[in-house]
Amino acid sequence: MTGKFGEERALIANACRVLAHRGLADGILGHVSLRIDDESLLVRCRGPRERGLGFTEAEDIRLIRFDGTAAGPGELDGWHVPNELPLHTAALSARDDIAAVVHAHPSRIVAADLAGIRIRPIVGAFDIPGTRLAAAGVPVYPRGVLVRNHALAAEMLTALGDYPVLVLRAHGITSVAPTVEQAVLQAISVDTIAGLSLDILSAGGTLSDLSGEDMAELPDLGNSFNTSTAWRHEMARIHGGFVAPC
C-alpha cells in the first residue's frame, strides 16, 4: 500500500509473514500492531482476499483509532479489525514502553503450557536473549478465551504485568516491545524454548535451568546483533522463499 506510513505497513506485513513462516501463526489467526500516537495504531486486518498471515501484504495493514474506527479515508473499506483489538489497545494504553504488540497462536507453546511445562531458561548460548527472557519469567493468562472486550483485556494485562511475553492458555501468546522486530523475535525465542522442552521430555529427558554461573557468563551481544542482524536474517528467510519446518 502506498501513501501514509508505507514503511510501517510493510514492516508489519513482513512481521506477519515471519510469524507464519516460523510456524507461530498457521492459517488466518493472529495479528500485529504498532502504535502511531495516543489515539491511533496500525494493525493487521482481514481484507477481501484474506489468505492468512503468511500471505499478508502492506495493504492489509490499516490505520485505525483505538476505538476500532477508521483513522483515515478508506482505511476500513473492505477490511475488518481483529475481534481481539482490545488485546492490542489495552497493552498500548497501559504501558509507555510498549509500541508494538504481537498476538499469535504457536501450537508448541500452547501444547507445552497445557502439559504443565513452563518456559524456563533451559538453554544458554543457544539463544542468549531468549534465555534471559525465560529466566525473568513468562507468565500465563489462565483463560482460553478471545480477548475481545475491555474486561478480558484488563485481566490479560494483570497477568502480563511488566513482562514482555505472556502465554495465553489454550490460545496462544502475546508479545509486547518497543519495536515490531523485537516483539516478533521474543515470540520466536519463547516458541523455540517450548519446542525444545517438548522434545527433551518426549525423549525421556528432564528439564534443568541454566546454572547461575553459566548465566553470568552470557555476554550482551547488543541490539545491533540481537535485533538488527536477527531481523535481517528473518527477512532473508521470507524473501528468499525458504519456509522453516514447524
C-alpha positions in Angstrom: 0.0 0.0 0.0 1.4 3.4 -0.9 0.7 6.6 1.0 0.9 7.4 4.6 3.0 5.1 6.8 4.1 2.9 3.9 7.3 1.7 5.6 5.5 0.9 8.8 2.8 -1.0 7.0 5.4 -3.0 5.1 7.2 -3.8 8.4 4.1 -5.1 10.0 3.2 -7.2 6.9 6.7 -8.7 6.9 6.3 -9.4 10.7 3.1 -11.4 10.0 4.8 -13.4 7.3 7.8 -14.1 9.6 5.4 -15.5 12.3 3.7 -17.7 9.7 7.0 -19.0 8.2 8.3 -19.7 11.7 5.2 -21.8 12.5 3.8 -19.4 15.0 0.7 -18.3 13.1 -0.6 -21.1 10.9 -3.7 -20.2 9.0 -5.6 -17.0 9.3 -5.3 -16.4 13.1 -3.1 -13.8 14.7 -2.3 -10.1 14.2 0.5 -7.5 14.8 0.1 -3.8 15.7 2.2 -0.7 16.0 1.3 2.4 17.9 1.3 5.6 15.8 0.2 8.1 18.5 -2.0 8.2 21.6 -5.2 7.8 19.5 -4.3 5.5 16.6 -2.4 2.4 15.6 -1.6 0.3 12.5 -2.9 -3.2 12.8 -3.2 -6.3 10.5 -6.8 -6.5 9.4 -8.7 -9.1 7.4 -9.3 -8.0 3.9 -11.5 -9.0 0.9 -8.9 -11.5 -0.3 -7.9 -13.0 3.0 -5.3 -15.8 2.6 -3.7 -16.0 6.1 -0.8 -14.4 7.8 1.8 -16.0 5.6 0.5 -14.0 2.6 0.0 -10.7 4.4 0.6 -7.6 2.2 1.1 -4.0 3.2 -2.4 -3.1 2.2 -3.8 -5.4 4.9 -2.3 -3.1 7.5 -4.8 -0.4 8.3 -4.7 2.8 10.3 -7.4 2.8 12.9 -8.3 4.6 16.1 -8.1 2.9 19.5 -11.9 2.6 19.4 -11.8 0.5 16.2 -12.9 3.1 13.8 -11.0 4.2 10.7 -8.4 6.8 11.3 -8.3 8.0 7.7 -10.4 7.9 4.5 -10.9 4.4 3.2 -8.9 2.7 5.9 -11.6 0.1 6.6 -13.3 0.0 3.2 -13.4 -3.8 2.7 -11.2 -4.6 5.8 -12.3 -5.7 9.3 -10.4 -5.0 12.5 -9.4 -8.1 14.6 -12.0 -9.3 17.1 -9.2 -9.1 19.7 -8.4 -5.5 19.0 -8.8 -4.8 22.8 -5.8 -7.1 23.4 -3.7 -4.5 21.4 -5.2 -1.3 22.6 -5.2 -2.2 26.2 -1.5 -3.1 26.1 -0.6 0.1 24.2 -2.6 2.3 26.5 -1.3 0.7 29.7 2.5 0.8 29.2 4.6 3.6 27.8 7.4 1.0 27.0 5.1 -0.8 24.5 4.8 0.4 20.9 4.3 -3.0 19.2 2.0 -6.0 20.0 2.2 -9.4 18.5 -0.6 -11.9 19.0 0.0 -15.4 17.6 -1.2 -19.0 18.0 2.0 -21.1 18.3 1.0 -24.7 18.7 4.2 -25.7 20.6 3.7 -23.0 23.2 0.0 -24.0 23.6 0.9 -27.7 23.9 3.7 -27.1 26.4 1.6 -25.0 28.7 -1.3 -27.4 28.6 1.2 -30.2 29.5 2.2 -28.1 32.6 5.6 -27.1 31.1 6.5 -23.6 31.9 9.0 -21.6 29.9 12.4 -21.9 31.7 16.0 -20.9 30.9 17.0 -24.4 29.8 19.4 -23.2 27.2 22.3 -20.8 27.3 24.4 -19.5 24.4 22.0 -21.3 22.1 19.7 -18.2 22.4 21.0 -15.6 24.8 18.1 -13.1 24.5 15.6 -16.0 24.9 17.5 -17.4 27.9 17.3 -14.0 29.7 13.7 -13.6 28.8 12.9 -17.1 30.2 15.0 -16.5 33.3 13.0 -13.3 34.1 9.8 -15.4 33.8 7.0 -15.9 31.3 3.6 -15.6 33.0 0.4 -17.3 31.9 -3.1 -15.9 31.5 -5.2 -18.9 32.5 -8.3 -18.4 30.4 -8.7 -19.8 26.9 -10.9 -17.0 25.6 -10.8 -14.5 22.8 -9.6 -11.2 24.4 -12.4 -9.3 22.7 -13.6 -6.8 25.3 -12.1 -4.4 27.8 -12.8 -6.6 30.8 -10.9 -9.6 29.4 -8.1 -7.3 28.2 -7.8 -5.9 31.7 -7.5 -9.5 33.0 -4.8 -10.2 30.4 -2.9 -7.1 31.4 -2.9 -8.0 35.0 -1.4 -11.4 34.1 1.2 -9.7 31.8 2.3 -7.2 34.4 5.7 -5.7 33.5 6.8 -8.8 31.5 7.4 -8.7 27.7 5.7 -12.0 26.8 2.5 -13.7 28.1 1.3 -17.2 27.4 -2.5 -17.4 26.8 -3.7 -20.8 28.0 -5.3 -22.9 25.3 -5.0 -20.0 22.9 -1.6 -18.6 22.1 0.8 -15.8 23.0 1.0 -12.0 23.4 4.4 -10.4 23.0 5.0 -6.7 23.6 8.0 -4.5 22.9 9.2 -1.1 21.8 9.5 -2.3 18.2 7.8 -4.8 15.9 11.0 -6.6 15.3 11.7 -7.2 19.0 8.2 -8.3 19.7 8.4 -10.9 16.9 11.8 -12.1 17.9 10.7 -12.6 21.5 7.8 -14.7 20.4 10.2 -16.9 18.3 12.5 -17.4 21.2 9.7 -18.5 23.5 8.4 -20.8 20.8 11.8 -22.4 20.4 12.2 -23.0 24.1 8.7 -24.5 24.2 9.6 -26.8 21.3 12.9 -27.9 22.9 11.2 -28.6 26.2 8.6 -30.8 24.5 11.4 -32.6 22.6 13.5 -33.2 25.7 10.7 -34.6 27.7 9.4 -36.8 24.9 12.9 -38.2 24.6 12.8 -39.2 28.2 15.0 -36.4 29.5 14.4 -33.8 32.2 14.5 -30.0 32.2 17.1 -28.2 34.1 17.6 -24.4 34.4 21.0 -23.0 33.3 23.2 -22.5 36.3 23.7 -19.1 37.8 27.4 -19.4 37.0 26.8 -20.0 33.3 24.1 -17.3 33.2 26.6 -14.8 34.5 29.0 -15.8 31.6 26.5 -14.9 28.9 27.5 -11.7 27.2 25.2 -9.0 26.0 25.8 -9.0 22.2 24.0 -5.7 21.8 20.9 -4.6 19.9 22.7 -4.5 16.6 23.2 -8.2 16.7 20.3 -9.4 18.8 17.7 -7.4 16.9 19.0 -5.8 13.7 21.1 -8.8 12.4 18.5 -11.3 13.6 15.8 -9.4 11.8 17.8 -9.2 8.5 18.0 -13.0 8.8 14.2 -13.3 9.1 13.8 -11.0 6.1 16.2 -13.2 4.1 14.2 -16.3 5.0 10.8 -15.0 3.9 12.0 -13.1 0.8 14.3 -16.0 -0.2 11.3 -18.3 -0.3 12.6 -20.6 2.4 9.9 -21.9 4.8 11.2 -23.3 8.1 9.7 -26.6 9.3 7.1 -26.2 12.0 
